[in-house]
């Protein structure tokens, strides 16, 4: 009985887990485009993105953010990141200095967010 329950539990958990791993791996490739401006672990043209998921916008120390982003009041959860990454200025924060047209493919957006979530 116990073994059976474990098998059922694994059958539910494992596919979800591997789908996630795959998304993050695909997202790492999408992130190549972001690397033009974002370095990991330090500020560059754009701010450091390690730990950005769940962080308050414009809060990474030592980076000179735009006033628009500082005043946005956003916390970078999945929904906000989704809007931001499809067009930072057009869809989310007018006046941001992230001059990037945005990702047009929903899967790429989801994948790159999954990848960002692995950066701790
Ligand atoms: C052309 C340069 C450029 C590219 C390309 C770029 N960014 Fe940015 N990014 C910036 C700048 C500059 C900021 C700071 C914006 C501000 O202060 O208004 C920023 C800010 C951000 C923030 C908010 C960080 C915080 O601390 O509030 C996130 C999240 C982000 N970028 C993700 C990405 C992702 C993911 C990609 C790739 C899909 C990407 N960026 C591509 C320049 C860029």
Backbone and ligand atoms as CSV (ligand in chain L), in Angstrom:
chain,resi,resn,atom,element,x,y,z
A,1,UNK,N,N,0.842,-1.209,0.000
A,1,UNK,CA,C,0.000,0.000,0.000
A,1,UNK,C,C,0.874,1.255,0.000
A,2,UNK,N,N,1.842,1.257,0.908
A,2,UNK,CA,C,2.741,2.423,0.995
A,2,UNK,C,C,3.515,2.621,-0.296
A,3,UNK,N,N,4.074,1.519,-0.816
A,3,UNK,CA,C,4.846,1.556,-2.054
A,3,UNK,C,C,3.979,2.100,-3.174
A,4,UNK,N,N,2.730,1.647,-3.165
A,4,UNK,CA,C,1.814,2.069,-4.198
A,4,UNK,C,C,1.614,3.594,-4.167
A,5,UNK,N,N,1.399,4.091,-2.977
A,5,UNK,CA,C,1.200,5.544,-2.829
A,5,UNK,C,C,2.422,6.316,-3.298
A,6,UNK,N,N,3.601,5.782,-2.955
A,6,UNK,CA,C,4.847,6.419,-3.354
A,6,UNK,C,C,4.934,6.468,-4.883
A,7,UNK,N,N,4.582,5.361,-5.500
A,7,UNK,CA,C,4.628,5.301,-6.965
A,7,UNK,C,C,3.696,6.347,-7.571
A,8,UNK,N,N,2.528,6.470,-6.977
A,8,UNK,CA,C,1.555,7.452,-7.483
A,8,UNK,C,C,2.119,8.867,-7.312
A,9,UNK,N,N,2.678,9.099,-6.144
A,9,UNK,CA,C,3.249,10.415,-5.867
A,9,UNK,C,C,4.357,10.736,-6.864
A,10,UNK,N,N,5.233,9.784,-7.111
A,10,UNK,CA,C,6.337,10.009,-8.052
A,10,UNK,C,C,5.810,10.258,-9.461
A,11,UNK,N,N,4.780,9.518,-9.814
A,11,UNK,CA,C,4.207,9.675,-11.151
A,11,UNK,C,C,3.670,11.087,-11.343
A,12,UNK,N,N,3.217,11.681,-10.255
A,12,UNK,CA,C,2.695,13.050,-10.343
A,12,UNK,C,C,3.835,14.068,-10.332
A,13,UNK,N,N,4.797,13.836,-9.455
A,13,UNK,CA,C,5.862,14.819,-9.252
A,13,UNK,C,C,6.899,14.830,-10.379
A,14,UNK,N,N,7.326,13.654,-10.789
A,14,UNK,CA,C,8.453,13.595,-11.731
A,14,UNK,C,C,8.245,14.351,-13.052
A,15,UNK,N,N,7.108,14.170,-13.721
A,15,UNK,CA,C,6.945,14.892,-14.993
A,15,UNK,C,C,7.005,16.403,-14.800
A,16,UNK,N,N,6.409,16.877,-13.724
A,16,UNK,CA,C,6.420,18.312,-13.443
A,16,UNK,C,C,7.850,18.786,-13.261
A,17,UNK,N,N,8.597,17.981,-12.521
A,17,UNK,CA,C,9.971,18.342,-12.215
A,17,UNK,C,C,10.818,18.409,-13.486
A,18,UNK,N,N,10.713,17.397,-14.328
A,18,UNK,CA,C,11.575,17.389,-15.515
A,18,UNK,C,C,11.150,18.476,-16.504
A,19,UNK,N,N,9.855,18.748,-16.573
A,19,UNK,CA,C,9.394,19.824,-17.459
A,19,UNK,C,C,10.024,21.147,-17.024
A,20,UNK,N,N,10.105,21.334,-15.716
A,20,UNK,CA,C,10.702,22.546,-15.174
A,20,UNK,C,C,12.175,22.665,-15.531
A,21,UNK,N,N,12.892,21.570,-15.323
A,21,UNK,CA,C,14.324,21.555,-15.602
A,21,UNK,C,C,14.567,21.912,-17.060
A,22,UNK,N,N,13.732,21.392,-17.907
A,22,UNK,CA,C,13.878,21.636,-19.326
A,22,UNK,C,C,13.650,23.116,-19.649
A,23,UNK,N,N,12.629,23.690,-19.054
A,23,UNK,CA,C,12.343,25.102,-19.285
A,23,UNK,C,C,13.536,25.983,-18.906
A,24,UNK,N,N,14.112,25.702,-17.748
A,24,UNK,CA,C,15.243,26.507,-17.301
A,24,UNK,C,C,16.419,26.349,-18.258
A,25,UNK,N,N,16.625,25.148,-18.758
A,25,UNK,CA,C,17.729,24.915,-19.697
A,25,UNK,C,C,17.487,25.693,-20.993
A,26,UNK,N,N,16.257,25.651,-21.472
A,26,UNK,CA,C,15.912,26.424,-22.671
A,26,UNK,C,C,16.051,27.917,-22.380
A,27,UNK,N,N,15.667,28.299,-21.169
A,27,UNK,CA,C,15.735,29.701,-20.769
A,27,UNK,C,C,17.158,30.224,-20.708
A,28,UNK,N,N,18.086,29.345,-20.387
A,28,UNK,CA,C,19.489,29.760,-20.340
A,28,UNK,C,C,19.938,30.203,-21.739
A,29,UNK,N,N,19.416,29.529,-22.753
A,29,UNK,CA,C,19.749,29.917,-24.137
A,29,UNK,C,C,19.105,31.258,-24.483
A,30,UNK,N,N,17.859,31.424,-24.068
A,30,UNK,CA,C,17.178,32.701,-24.315
A,30,UNK,C,C,17.962,33.832,-23.648
A,31,UNK,N,N,18.522,33.527,-22.493
A,31,UNK,CA,C,19.231,34.534,-21.707
A,31,UNK,C,C,20.481,35.082,-22.416
A,32,UNK,N,N,20.960,34.368,-23.412
A,32,UNK,CA,C,22.104,34.856,-24.198
A,32,UNK,C,C,21.853,36.289,-24.682
A,33,UNK,N,N,20.612,36.562,-25.081
A,33,UNK,CA,C,20.257,37.895,-25.571
A,33,UNK,C,C,20.334,38.944,-24.457
A,34,UNK,N,N,20.106,38.517,-23.236
A,34,UNK,CA,C,20.110,39.436,-22.101
A,34,UNK,C,C,21.541,39.777,-21.685
A,35,UNK,N,N,22.450,38.846,-21.994
A,35,UNK,CA,C,23.838,39.008,-21.562
A,35,UNK,C,C,24.532,40.214,-22.193
A,36,UNK,N,N,23.948,40.740,-23.265
A,36,UNK,CA,C,24.502,41.955,-23.856
A,36,UNK,C,C,24.529,43.058,-22.805
A,37,UNK,N,N,23.589,43.017,-21.887
A,37,UNK,CA,C,23.487,44.082,-20.884
A,37,UNK,C,C,23.526,43.603,-19.437
A,38,UNK,N,N,23.278,42.309,-19.219
A,38,UNK,CA,C,23.237,41.814,-17.837
A,38,UNK,C,C,24.339,40.805,-17.571
A,39,UNK,N,N,25.147,41.064,-16.565
A,39,UNK,CA,C,26.130,40.091,-16.095
A,39,UNK,C,C,25.527,39.413,-14.868
A,40,UNK,N,N,25.999,38.224,-14.553
A,40,UNK,CA,C,25.470,37.533,-13.378
A,40,UNK,C,C,26.382,37.758,-12.184
A,41,UNK,N,N,25.768,38.222,-11.100
A,41,UNK,CA,C,26.544,38.418,-9.874
A,41,UNK,C,C,27.109,39.816,-9.736
A,42,UNK,N,N,26.958,40.627,-10.790
A,42,UNK,CA,C,27.416,42.024,-10.683
A,42,UNK,C,C,26.642,42.916,-11.656
A,43,UNK,N,N,26.707,44.194,-11.415
A,43,UNK,CA,C,26.026,45.139,-12.291
A,43,UNK,C,C,26.846,45.375,-13.549
A,44,UNK,N,N,26.135,45.640,-14.636
A,44,UNK,CA,C,26.795,45.923,-15.913
A,44,UNK,C,C,26.031,47.102,-16.518
A,45,UNK,N,N,25.695,47.029,-17.813
A,45,UNK,CA,C,24.810,48.051,-18.393
A,45,UNK,C,C,23.477,47.993,-17.634
A,46,UNK,N,N,23.037,46.780,-17.357
A,46,UNK,CA,C,21.837,46.548,-16.543
A,46,UNK,C,C,22.251,45.990,-15.187
A,47,UNK,N,N,21.277,45.926,-14.261
A,47,UNK,CA,C,21.582,45.431,-12.914
A,47,UNK,C,C,21.828,43.923,-12.867
A,48,UNK,N,N,22.489,43.480,-11.813
A,48,UNK,CA,C,22.674,42.062,-11.548
A,48,UNK,C,C,21.302,41.378,-11.440
A,49,UNK,N,N,21.159,40.215,-12.077
A,49,UNK,CA,C,19.864,39.539,-12.038
A,49,UNK,C,C,19.849,38.297,-11.149
A,50,UNK,N,N,20.947,38.020,-10.463
A,50,UNK,CA,C,20.930,36.889,-9.531
A,50,UNK,C,C,19.987,37.244,-8.380
A,51,UNK,N,N,18.994,36.398,-8.148
A,51,UNK,CA,C,18.039,36.624,-7.060
A,51,UNK,C,C,16.929,37.591,-7.402
A,52,UNK,N,N,16.786,37.913,-8.699
A,52,UNK,CA,C,15.798,38.937,-9.068
A,52,UNK,C,C,14.352,38.466,-8.865
A,53,UNK,N,N,14.111,37.174,-9.018
A,53,UNK,CA,C,12.732,36.681,-8.847
A,53,UNK,C,C,12.349,36.809,-7.371
A,54,UNK,N,N,11.279,37.562,-7.122
A,54,UNK,CA,C,10.829,37.808,-5.759
A,54,UNK,C,C,11.392,39.098,-5.154
A,55,UNK,N,N,12.333,39.725,-5.891
A,55,UNK,CA,C,12.961,40.951,-5.383
A,55,UNK,C,C,12.099,42.163,-5.748
A,56,UNK,N,N,12.216,43.209,-4.961
A,56,UNK,CA,C,11.547,44.461,-5.275
A,56,UNK,C,C,12.282,45.097,-6.453
A,57,UNK,N,N,11.564,45.677,-7.395
A,57,UNK,CA,C,12.198,46.307,-8.555
A,57,UNK,C,C,13.128,47.426,-8.098
A,58,UNK,N,N,14.206,47.596,-8.861
A,58,UNK,CA,C,15.146,48.693,-8.612
A,58,UNK,C,C,15.751,48.671,-7.217
A,59,UNK,N,N,15.999,47.486,-6.683
A,59,UNK,CA,C,16.510,47.420,-5.314
A,59,UNK,C,C,17.905,46.811,-5.215
A,60,UNK,N,N,18.531,46.480,-6.343
A,60,UNK,CA,C,19.874,45.896,-6.218
A,60,UNK,C,C,20.901,46.992,-5.956
A,61,UNK,N,N,21.624,46.783,-4.893
A,61,UNK,CA,C,22.569,47.793,-4.407
A,61,UNK,C,C,23.612,48.205,-5.453
A,62,UNK,N,N,23.866,49.475,-5.531
A,62,UNK,CA,C,24.960,49.964,-6.360
A,62,UNK,C,C,24.601,50.172,-7.818
A,63,UNK,N,N,23.351,49.903,-8.188
A,63,UNK,CA,C,22.973,50.128,-9.581
A,63,UNK,C,C,22.160,51.417,-9.696
A,64,UNK,N,N,22.464,52.181,-10.727
A,64,UNK,CA,C,21.803,53.465,-10.928
A,64,UNK,C,C,20.539,53.297,-11.777
A,65,UNK,N,N,19.443,52.946,-11.123
A,65,UNK,CA,C,18.179,52.686,-11.819
A,65,UNK,C,C,17.519,53.971,-12.311
A,66,UNK,N,N,16.651,53.820,-13.301
A,66,UNK,CA,C,15.841,54.955,-13.758
A,66,UNK,C,C,14.841,55.318,-12.657
A,67,UNK,N,N,14.441,56.563,-12.643
A,67,UNK,CA,C,13.419,57.011,-11.694
A,67,UNK,C,C,12.131,56.234,-11.926
A,68,UNK,N,N,11.829,55.988,-13.209
A,68,UNK,CA,C,10.589,55.279,-13.538
A,68,UNK,C,C,10.534,53.916,-12.864
A,69,UNK,N,N,11.636,53.176,-12.919
A,69,UNK,CA,C,11.616,51.839,-12.307
A,69,UNK,C,C,11.615,51.950,-10.779
A,70,UNK,N,N,12.353,52.932,-10.269
A,70,UNK,CA,C,12.402,53.113,-8.809
A,70,UNK,C,C,11.013,53.414,-8.259
A,71,UNK,N,N,10.226,54.141,-9.046
A,71,UNK,CA,C,8.906,54.540,-8.556
A,71,UNK,C,C,7.799,53.567,-8.949
A,72,UNK,N,N,8.175,52.474,-9.592
A,72,UNK,CA,C,7.163,51.555,-10.132
A,72,UNK,C,C,6.425,50.764,-9.053
A,73,UNK,N,N,7.077,50.510,-7.930
A,73,UNK,CA,C,6.443,49.740,-6.868
A,73,UNK,C,C,6.275,48.255,-7.180
A,74,UNK,N,N,6.940,47.796,-8.232
A,74,UNK,CA,C,6.801,46.400,-8.663
A,74,UNK,C,C,7.631,45.475,-7.788
A,75,UNK,N,N,7.111,44.278,-7.565
A,75,UNK,CA,C,7.930,43.182,-7.060
A,75,UNK,C,C,7.986,42.169,-8.189
A,76,UNK,N,N,9.171,41.643,-8.440
A,76,UNK,CA,C,9.350,40.768,-9.604
A,76,UNK,C,C,8.836,39.359,-9.378
A,77,UNK,N,N,7.516,39.214,-9.401
A,77,UNK,CA,C,6.939,37.877,-9.411
A,77,UNK,C,C,6.766,37.474,-10.879
A,78,UNK,N,N,6.252,36.277,-11.070
A,78,UNK,CA,C,6.166,35.751,-12.428
A,78,UNK,C,C,5.304,36.622,-13.352
A,79,UNK,N,N,4.164,37.086,-12.841
A,79,UNK,CA,C,3.247,37.867,-13.674
A,79,UNK,C,C,3.892,39.181,-14.121
A,80,UNK,N,N,4.555,39.860,-13.191
A,80,UNK,CA,C,5.208,41.130,-13.539
A,80,UNK,C,C,6.368,40.915,-14.502
A,81,UNK,N,N,7.132,39.855,-14.283
A,81,UNK,CA,C,8.250,39.574,-15.186
A,81,UNK,C,C,7.748,39.286,-16.595
A,82,UNK,N,N,6.614,38.584,-16.662
A,82,UNK,CA,C,6.036,38.242,-17.963
A,82,UNK,C,C,5.727,39.508,-18.756
A,83,UNK,N,N,5.059,40.448,-18.115
A,83,UNK,CA,C,4.710,41.696,-18.804
A,83,UNK,C,C,5.960,42.483,-19.186
A,84,UNK,N,N,6.882,42.559,-18.240
A,84,UNK,CA,C,8.132,43.300,-18.443
A,84,UNK,C,C,8.904,42.749,-19.640
A,85,UNK,N,N,9.025,41.429,-19.698
A,85,UNK,CA,C,9.891,40.826,-20.709
A,85,UNK,C,C,9.275,40.827,-22.105
A,86,UNK,N,N,7.972,41.091,-22.195
A,86,UNK,CA,C,7.375,41.203,-23.524
A,86,UNK,C,C,7.513,42.625,-24.078
A,87,UNK,N,N,7.998,43.555,-23.265
A,87,UNK,CA,C,8.183,44.936,-23.718
A,87,UNK,C,C,8.317,45.823,-22.502
A,88,UNK,N,N,9.519,45.966,-21.974
A,88,UNK,CA,C,9.711,46.699,-20.714
A,88,UNK,C,C,9.054,48.084,-20.711
A,89,UNK,N,N,9.328,48.876,-21.720
A,89,UNK,CA,C,8.780,50.236,-21.739
A,89,UNK,C,C,7.344,50.245,-22.252
A,90,UNK,N,N,7.073,49.438,-23.273
A,90,UNK,CA,C,5.751,49.453,-23.902
A,90,UNK,C,C,4.680,48.836,-23.002
A,91,UNK,N,N,5.021,47.756,-22.305
A,91,UNK,CA,C,3.987,47.017,-21.568
A,91,UNK,C,C,4.031,47.184,-20.064
A,92,UNK,N,N,5.117,47.748,-19.537
A,92,UNK,CA,C,5.224,47.706,-18.086
A,92,UNK,C,C,5.625,49.028,-17.445
A,93,UNK,N,N,6.806,49.545,-17.744
A,93,UNK,CA,C,7.288,50.755,-17.068
A,93,UNK,C,C,7.721,51.791,-18.102
A,94,UNK,N,N,6.808,52.696,-18.387
A,94,UNK,CA,C,7.121,53.776,-19.317
A,94,UNK,C,C,8.276,54.586,-18.724
A,95,UNK,N,N,9.308,54.814,-19.522
A,95,UNK,CA,C,10.431,55.598,-19.015
A,95,UNK,C,C,11.572,54.760,-18.460
A,96,UNK,N,N,11.451,53.441,-18.498
A,96,UNK,CA,C,12.572,52.602,-18.048
A,96,UNK,C,C,13.744,52.779,-18.999
A,97,UNK,N,N,14.927,52.553,-18.473
A,97,UNK,CA,C,16.088,52.646,-19.354
A,97,UNK,C,C,16.532,51.279,-19.866
A,98,UNK,N,N,15.712,50.271,-19.652
A,98,UNK,CA,C,15.986,48.979,-20.303
A,98,UNK,C,C,15.457,49.070,-21.725
A,99,UNK,N,N,16.355,49.421,-22.624
A,99,UNK,CA,C,15.974,49.621,-24.019
A,99,UNK,C,C,16.042,48.277,-24.730
A,100,UNK,N,N,14.933,47.598,-24.675
A,100,UNK,CA,C,14.878,46.245,-25.217
A,100,UNK,C,C,13.459,46.050,-25.716
A,101,UNK,N,N,13.323,45.606,-26.949
A,101,UNK,CA,C,11.977,45.532,-27.536
A,101,UNK,C,C,11.114,44.464,-26.885
A,102,UNK,N,N,11.754,43.443,-26.327
A,102,UNK,CA,C,10.994,42.406,-25.645
A,102,UNK,C,C,10.916,41.113,-26.423
A,103,UNK,N,N,10.578,40.060,-25.707
A,103,UNK,CA,C,10.438,38.740,-26.320
A,103,UNK,C,C,9.007,38.588,-26.820
A,104,UNK,N,N,8.861,38.058,-28.031
A,104,UNK,CA,C,7.515,37.946,-28.582
A,104,UNK,C,C,6.915,36.549,-28.400
A,105,UNK,N,N,7.744,35.605,-27.996
A,105,UNK,CA,C,7.323,34.215,-27.906
A,105,UNK,C,C,7.042,33.847,-26.434
A,106,UNK,N,N,5.787,33.486,-26.140
A,106,UNK,CA,C,5.377,33.173,-24.760
A,106,UNK,C,C,6.235,32.091,-24.122
A,107,UNK,N,N,6.613,31.114,-24.913
A,107,UNK,CA,C,7.410,30.019,-24.355
A,107,UNK,C,C,8.791,30.520,-23.940
A,108,UNK,N,N,9.366,31.391,-24.763
A,108,UNK,CA,C,10.676,31.950,-24.410
A,108,UNK,C,C,10.586,32.776,-23.136
A,109,UNK,N,N,9.511,33.511,-22.991
A,109,UNK,CA,C,9.310,34.316,-21.789
A,109,UNK,C,C,9.243,33.391,-20.570
A,110,UNK,N,N,8.422,32.343,-20.657
A,110,UNK,CA,C,8.281,31.397,-19.538
A,110,UNK,C,C,9.616,30.718,-19.242
A,111,UNK,N,N,10.323,30.325,-20.296
A,111,UNK,CA,C,11.600,29.632,-20.106
A,111,UNK,C,C,12.631,30.536,-19.429
A,112,UNK,N,N,12.712,31.776,-19.875
A,112,UNK,CA,C,13.741,32.642,-19.301
A,112,UNK,C,C,13.397,32.984,-17.843
A,113,UNK,N,N,12.110,33.060,-17.507
A,113,UNK,CA,C,11.717,33.286,-16.107
A,113,UNK,C,C,12.102,32.057,-15.271
A,114,UNK,N,N,11.882,30.859,-15.822
A,114,UNK,CA,C,12.284,29.626,-15.116
A,114,UNK,C,C,13.794,29.640,-14.879
A,115,UNK,N,N,14.538,30.116,-15.867
A,115,UNK,CA,C,15.993,30.202,-15.707
A,115,UNK,C,C,16.367,31.236,-14.636
A,116,UNK,N,N,15.732,32.406,-14.686
A,116,UNK,CA,C,16.018,33.451,-13.683
A,116,UNK,C,C,15.765,32.915,-12.269
A,117,UNK,N,N,14.721,32.082,-12.142
A,117,UNK,CA,C,14.369,31.534,-10.818
A,117,UNK,C,C,15.462,30.604,-10.276
A,118,UNK,N,N,16.323,30.079,-11.155
A,118,UNK,CA,C,17.399,29.199,-10.685
A,118,UNK,C,C,18.616,30.005,-10.220
A,119,UNK,N,N,18.645,31.310,-10.491
A,119,UNK,CA,C,19.804,32.132,-10.125
A,119,UNK,C,C,19.663,32.627,-8.704
A,120,UNK,N,N,20.342,31.949,-7.793
A,120,UNK,CA,C,20.158,32.339,-6.397
A,120,UNK,C,C,21.474,32.782,-5.796
L,1,LIG,C1,C,19.984,46.739,-24.118
L,1,LIG,C2,C,20.340,46.332,-22.777
L,1,LIG,C3,C,19.443,45.312,-22.083
L,1,LIG,C4,C,19.021,44.080,-22.538
L,1,LIG,C5,C,19.305,43.429,-23.892
L,1,LIG,C6,C,18.250,43.492,-21.458
L,1,LIG,N1,N,18.208,44.345,-20.388
L,1,LIG,FE1,FE,17.248,44.005,-18.609
L,1,LIG,N2,N,17.768,45.862,-17.963
L,1,LIG,C7,C,18.554,46.758,-18.666
L,1,LIG,C8,C,18.639,48.006,-17.937
L,1,LIG,C9,C,19.420,49.252,-18.365
L,1,LIG,C10,C,17.864,47.824,-16.765
L,1,LIG,C11,C,17.561,48.878,-15.683
L,1,LIG,C12,C,16.232,49.533,-16.051
L,1,LIG,C13,C,15.877,50.799,-15.302
L,1,LIG,O1,O,16.569,51.192,-14.343
L,1,LIG,O2,O,14.869,51.400,-15.700
L,1,LIG,C14,C,17.335,46.459,-16.814
L,1,LIG,C15,C,16.517,45.895,-15.838
L,1,LIG,C16,C,16.054,44.584,-15.855
L,1,LIG,C17,C,15.262,43.984,-14.818
L,1,LIG,C18,C,14.820,44.653,-13.519
L,1,LIG,C19,C,15.893,44.401,-12.469
L,1,LIG,C20,C,15.697,45.059,-11.116
L,1,LIG,O3,O,16.627,44.943,-10.300
L,1,LIG,O4,O,14.664,45.694,-10.871
L,1,LIG,C21,C,15.021,42.693,-15.201
L,1,LIG,C22,C,14.223,41.656,-14.438
L,1,LIG,C23,C,15.651,42.511,-16.485
L,1,LIG,N3,N,16.263,43.680,-16.852
L,1,LIG,C24,C,15.635,41.324,-17.196
L,1,LIG,C25,C,16.149,41.178,-18.488
L,1,LIG,C26,C,16.071,39.945,-19.231
L,1,LIG,C27,C,15.530,38.631,-18.724
L,1,LIG,C28,C,16.599,40.210,-20.473
L,1,LIG,C29,C,16.677,39.295,-21.675
L,1,LIG,C30,C,15.429,38.732,-22.144
L,1,LIG,C31,C,17.047,41.606,-20.458
L,1,LIG,N4,N,16.760,42.151,-19.238
L,1,LIG,C32,C,17.662,42.244,-21.520
L,1,LIG,C33,C,19.157,46.543,-19.895
L,1,LIG,C34,C,18.932,45.453,-20.722
